[in-house]
Amino acid sequence: MTDHVQIHDMLDEDKEAVRQLLIDSYRQYERDYQDPNVWFDYLADITASVDNPNVDRILVAKSGNDILGTLQLFDSSEKAYGRPELNIFSPIVRLLAVHPKARGRGIAQKLLKESIRYAQSKGAAHLYLHSSDKMQKAIQLYEWLGFKRDESKDFQNHDILVKCYRFDIKKEVSVYESV
């Protein structure tokens, strides 16, 4: 595709479009939930996430005025999930979403690469994200980009094993530092 996609922080005027994009993107998983109440709770969390005060950054991918994708970045597992016991004190990606009509255009890859740059700028050694087996295409992308499984940071959410993936940030070592 030849259209230009820009990644930047969500603006206040983007909030409702981002909220709708999250709903449109995650709706594909509704039938995978055995308990409809768990799905409705998840959808409510997704909808409210745009207003979460614990979010460090919400990135959006735009082409012109169209928001094609989004993701959220958190500073720790406590802020991302309310799970301090995971002991993650590096940036965490949550709620990566690409509008169904914009898939296959590299939007998720661009958002994740910007997240890696962000983690590097913070001096982090790792960038984390969590996913489940319901999201096989997403997991394939994470692994293709270099994310590795980190089973020590997995957790159970209702009947779902939430699997951790970690991207190890490569530190650039100058010639002078190695002497």
Secondary structure by P-SEA (a helix, b strand, c coil): ccbbbbbbcccccaaaaaaaaaaaaacccccccccaaaaaaaaaaaaaccccccccbbbbbbcccccccbbbbbccccccccccccccccbbbccccccccccccaaaaaaaaaaaaaaaaacccbbbbbbccccaaaaaaaaaaccccccccccccccccbbbbbbbbbbbccccccc
